[in-house]
Amino acid sequence: MDALYSTPLVDCFRRGEVSHDIRMLAAQGILAPRAHEQLLLLVLLSGDSDALVRDAAARTLAKIPTSVLERFLGRPEITDDVRAFFAARGVSPLADADVAAEEPLLIDGDDSPAASPNLPPADPDCPEAEPRRMATIQRLALLTVTQKVKAAMRGAREERAILIRDPNKLVAIAVLSSPKLTVQEVGGFARMGSVSEDALRVIATTRAWVKDYSVVQGLVFNPKTPVAMSLPLVKRLLERDVRTLSTDRNVPDPLKVAARKIIQTGQSRRS
């Protein structure tokens, strides 16, 4: 099925990389914070290999009011095959109707500890900043993978900065699917040596993010970025960064070789 709304998390579901408990959570309508993701996950999981997941997805879809579905299916970005999925179930799009896409179609009402308050970013010069950060790290460490995924998508910036380094791939991918995520945060993630290769790969293949120079710079200079992802980005660096890259001992040799060739041919960007 074509993507109704593609995010790194939805792509993980599509590739079959998600455990049964997370699939069940999504099938119950709990996981996705936006209508696009919630609906697509439910459509995908209605064909899941596990009967329990399929049944849960079917029950959740049945809870969404038909009038809401009809209005949402009228949005221009909805694909024909998704409309066909609901047409087979007697639900057709309403013309000239709309429904907000930034909230889920079905509210789960969950009050788990993962749904933490959206605290402002900690000021590094504030004496309380480090103790608060340590308290956040300790709290997140006690969460289950399911709760971490929800915190990654719904939590505050401080939580995302911690969870992007989680050893569980799905948690880090959930951070990159958060509707609250900013390109400035992504630029910081791209520079982190503690971020997984999978997360860096997602960043490098997301067009909206690699339009930002700080993201490109972070990916190229991060030795954990797969060479196949970072090598094409070298030619987009400014001259000063190309020269720095050409002698950087921490990056793979192919990147240094590419930088030296750019210097020799005088093809580097000056501004």
C-alpha positions as CSV (number, residue, x, y, z in Angstrom):
1,M,0.0,0.0,0.0
2,D,1.3,3.5,-0.9
3,A,2.1,5.9,1.9
4,L,-0.7,8.1,3.1
5,Y,1.7,9.9,5.3
6,S,5.3,8.7,5.6
7,T,7.3,9.1,8.8
8,P,10.3,7.1,10.0
9,L,8.1,5.2,12.5
10,V,5.4,4.4,9.9
11,D,8.2,3.1,7.6
12,C,9.4,0.8,10.4
13,F,5.9,-0.8,10.6
14,R,5.8,-1.1,6.8
15,R,9.1,-3.0,6.8
16,G,7.9,-5.3,9.5
17,E,10.6,-4.2,12.1
18,V,8.1,-3.7,15.0
19,S,7.5,-6.1,17.8
20,H,4.1,-7.6,18.6
21,D,3.5,-5.4,21.7
22,I,4.2,-2.1,19.8
23,R,2.0,-3.3,16.9
24,M,-0.8,-4.1,19.3
25,L,-0.4,-0.6,20.8
26,A,-0.7,1.0,17.4
27,A,-3.7,-1.3,16.5
28,Q,-5.5,0.0,19.6
29,G,-5.0,3.6,18.3
30,I,-2.7,4.6,21.1
31,L,0.7,5.2,19.5
32,A,0.4,7.8,16.8
33,P,0.0,11.5,17.8
34,R,-1.3,12.6,14.4
35,A,-4.4,11.6,12.4
36,H,-2.3,10.7,9.3
37,E,-0.1,8.3,11.2
38,Q,-2.9,6.8,13.2
39,L,-5.1,6.0,10.2
40,L,-2.3,4.6,8.1
41,L,-1.0,2.4,10.9
42,L,-4.6,1.1,11.4
43,V,-4.9,0.3,7.7
44,L,-1.5,-1.4,7.6
45,L,-2.3,-3.4,10.8
46,S,-5.7,-4.5,9.5
47,G,-3.6,-6.9,7.3
48,D,-1.1,-7.9,10.0
49,S,0.0,-11.5,10.1
50,D,-1.1,-11.8,13.8
51,A,-4.9,-12.3,14.2
52,L,-4.9,-10.5,17.5
53,V,-3.4,-7.4,16.0
54,R,-5.7,-7.5,13.0
55,D,-8.8,-7.8,15.3
56,A,-7.6,-4.9,17.4
57,A,-7.0,-2.7,14.4
58,A,-10.5,-3.6,13.1
59,R,-12.1,-2.8,16.5
60,T,-10.3,0.6,16.6
61,L,-11.3,1.5,13.1
62,A,-14.9,0.7,14.0
63,K,-14.7,3.2,16.9
64,I,-13.9,6.2,14.5
65,P,-17.1,7.9,13.7
66,T,-18.0,7.5,10.0
67,S,-18.6,11.2,9.6
68,V,-15.0,11.9,10.8
69,L,-13.6,9.4,8.4
70,E,-15.6,10.7,5.5
71,R,-14.3,14.2,6.1
72,F,-10.7,13.1,6.6
73,L,-10.7,11.0,3.5
74,G,-11.7,14.1,1.6
75,R,-8.2,15.6,2.2
76,P,-6.3,16.0,-1.0
77,E,-3.2,14.0,0.2
78,I,-5.2,10.8,0.8
79,T,-4.2,8.2,-1.8
80,D,-6.6,6.3,-4.0
81,D,-5.8,2.9,-2.4
82,V,-6.5,4.2,1.1
83,R,-9.8,5.6,-0.2
84,A,-10.5,2.2,-1.8
85,F,-9.8,0.4,1.5
86,F,-12.6,2.4,3.2
87,A,-14.9,2.3,0.1
88,A,-14.9,-1.4,0.4
89,R,-16.2,-0.9,3.9
90,G,-18.9,1.5,2.9
91,V,-17.1,4.8,3.7
92,S,-16.6,7.4,1.0
93,P,-14.8,10.8,1.1
94,L,-16.9,13.9,1.4
95,A,-16.0,16.6,-1.1
96,D,-15.0,20.0,0.2
97,A,-14.8,18.6,3.8
98,D,-11.8,18.6,6.0
99,V,-10.6,17.5,9.5
100,A,-7.5,18.6,11.4
101,A,-4.5,16.3,10.8
102,E,-2.4,17.3,13.7
103,E,-4.5,15.4,16.3
104,P,-5.4,11.7,16.2
105,L,-8.8,10.7,14.8
106,L,-9.4,8.7,17.9
107,I,-8.2,9.9,21.3
108,D,-6.9,7.0,23.5
109,G,-7.2,8.9,26.8
110,D,-4.0,7.2,28.1
111,D,-2.5,8.6,31.3
112,S,0.8,6.6,31.3
113,P,3.9,8.2,32.8
114,A,5.2,8.6,29.2
115,A,2.9,11.5,28.6
116,S,5.0,14.0,30.5
117,P,4.5,17.7,30.7
118,N,6.1,19.8,27.9
119,L,8.8,21.5,30.0
120,P,10.8,24.3,28.5
121,P,14.4,23.5,27.5
122,A,16.8,23.5,30.4
123,D,19.2,26.5,30.6
124,P,22.7,25.1,30.9
125,D,23.7,28.1,33.1
126,C,20.9,27.4,35.5
127,P,22.1,25.6,38.7
128,E,19.0,23.4,38.6
129,A,19.5,22.3,35.0
130,E,21.8,19.4,35.5
131,P,19.9,17.9,38.5
132,R,16.7,18.1,36.4
133,R,18.3,16.5,33.5
134,M,19.6,13.6,35.6
135,A,16.1,13.2,37.1
136,T,14.7,13.0,33.5
137,I,17.3,10.4,32.5
138,Q,16.5,8.3,35.5
139,R,12.8,8.6,34.9
140,L,13.1,7.6,31.2
141,A,15.4,4.7,32.1
142,L,12.5,3.1,34.1
143,L,10.1,3.2,31.2
144,T,9.3,0.2,29.1
145,V,10.1,0.3,25.3
146,T,6.4,1.0,24.6
147,Q,6.4,4.0,27.1
148,K,9.7,5.3,25.6
149,V,8.2,5.3,22.1
150,K,5.2,7.3,23.3
151,A,7.5,9.7,25.3
152,A,9.7,10.1,22.2
153,M,6.8,11.2,20.1
154,R,4.8,13.2,22.7
155,G,7.4,14.4,25.1
156,A,9.5,17.6,25.5
157,R,12.7,18.5,23.7
158,E,14.8,17.5,26.7
159,E,13.3,13.9,26.5
160,R,13.9,13.7,22.8
161,A,17.6,14.6,23.3
162,I,17.9,11.7,25.7
163,L,15.8,9.1,23.8
164,I,17.5,9.7,20.4
165,R,20.4,7.8,22.0
166,D,18.4,4.9,23.2
167,P,19.9,1.5,22.2
168,N,16.4,0.4,20.9
169,K,16.1,1.4,17.3
170,L,12.4,1.9,17.5
171,V,12.7,4.5,20.3
172,A,15.2,6.6,18.3
173,I,13.1,6.3,15.2
174,A,10.1,7.5,17.2
175,V,12.0,10.6,18.2
176,L,12.5,11.4,14.5
177,S,8.8,11.0,13.9
178,S,7.8,13.4,16.7
179,P,5.5,16.2,15.4
180,K,7.3,18.6,17.8
181,L,10.8,17.9,16.4
182,T,12.6,20.9,14.9
183,V,15.3,21.0,12.2
184,Q,17.6,22.6,14.9
185,E,17.3,19.5,17.0
186,V,17.9,17.3,14.0
187,G,21.1,19.2,13.3
188,G,22.2,18.5,16.8
189,F,21.4,14.8,16.5
190,A,23.4,14.6,13.2
191,R,26.5,15.7,15.1
192,M,26.1,13.2,18.0
193,G,28.5,10.3,18.2
194,S,26.1,8.4,20.4
195,V,23.3,8.4,17.9
196,S,22.7,5.0,16.1
197,E,23.6,4.5,12.5
198,D,20.0,3.7,11.8
199,A,18.9,7.1,13.1
200,L,21.6,8.9,11.1
201,R,20.5,7.0,8.0
202,V,16.9,8.2,8.5
203,I,18.2,11.8,8.9
204,A,20.4,11.6,5.8
205,T,17.5,10.3,3.6
206,T,14.9,12.9,4.7
207,R,14.9,15.6,2.1
208,A,13.5,18.3,4.3
209,W,16.3,17.9,6.8
210,V,19.3,17.7,4.4
211,K,18.2,21.1,3.0
212,D,19.6,22.6,6.2
213,Y,23.3,23.2,6.2
214,S,23.9,22.3,9.9
215,V,22.3,18.9,9.3
216,V,24.6,18.3,6.2
217,Q,27.6,19.4,8.1
218,G,26.8,17.2,11.1
219,L,26.2,14.1,9.0
220,V,29.5,14.5,7.0
221,F,31.7,15.1,10.1
222,N,30.0,12.3,12.1
223,P,32.2,9.2,11.7
224,K,29.1,7.0,12.4
225,T,27.2,8.2,9.4
226,P,27.3,5.5,6.7
227,V,29.7,6.5,4.0
228,A,27.1,5.9,1.3
229,M,25.0,8.6,3.0
230,S,27.7,11.1,3.8
231,L,29.8,11.0,0.6
232,P,27.3,12.7,-1.7
233,L,26.9,15.5,0.9
234,V,30.6,16.5,0.8
235,K,30.2,18.6,-2.3
236,R,27.6,20.7,-0.5
237,L,30.0,21.8,2.1
238,L,31.4,25.3,2.3
239,E,35.1,25.7,1.4
240,R,36.2,26.1,5.0
241,D,34.5,22.9,5.9
242,V,35.9,21.0,2.9
243,R,39.4,22.0,3.9
244,T,38.8,20.9,7.5
245,L,37.3,17.6,6.3
246,S,40.3,16.9,4.1
247,T,42.6,16.5,7.1
248,D,40.1,15.2,9.7
249,R,41.4,12.0,11.3
250,N,38.0,11.0,12.6
251,V,36.2,10.6,9.3
252,P,36.4,7.7,6.9
253,D,39.1,8.0,4.2
254,P,36.7,8.2,1.2
255,L,35.4,11.5,2.6
256,K,38.9,12.9,3.0
257,V,39.8,11.8,-0.6
258,A,36.6,13.4,-1.9
259,A,37.4,16.7,0.0
260,R,40.9,16.8,-1.5
261,K,39.6,16.3,-5.0
262,I,37.2,19.2,-4.5
263,I,40.0,21.4,-3.3
264,Q,42.2,20.5,-6.2
265,T,39.5,21.2,-8.8
266,G,38.4,24.4,-7.0
267,Q,34.8,23.3,-6.9
268,S,34.1,24.0,-3.3
269,R,31.4,26.5,-2.2
270,R,32.6,29.8,-0.9
271,S,29.4,31.0,0.7
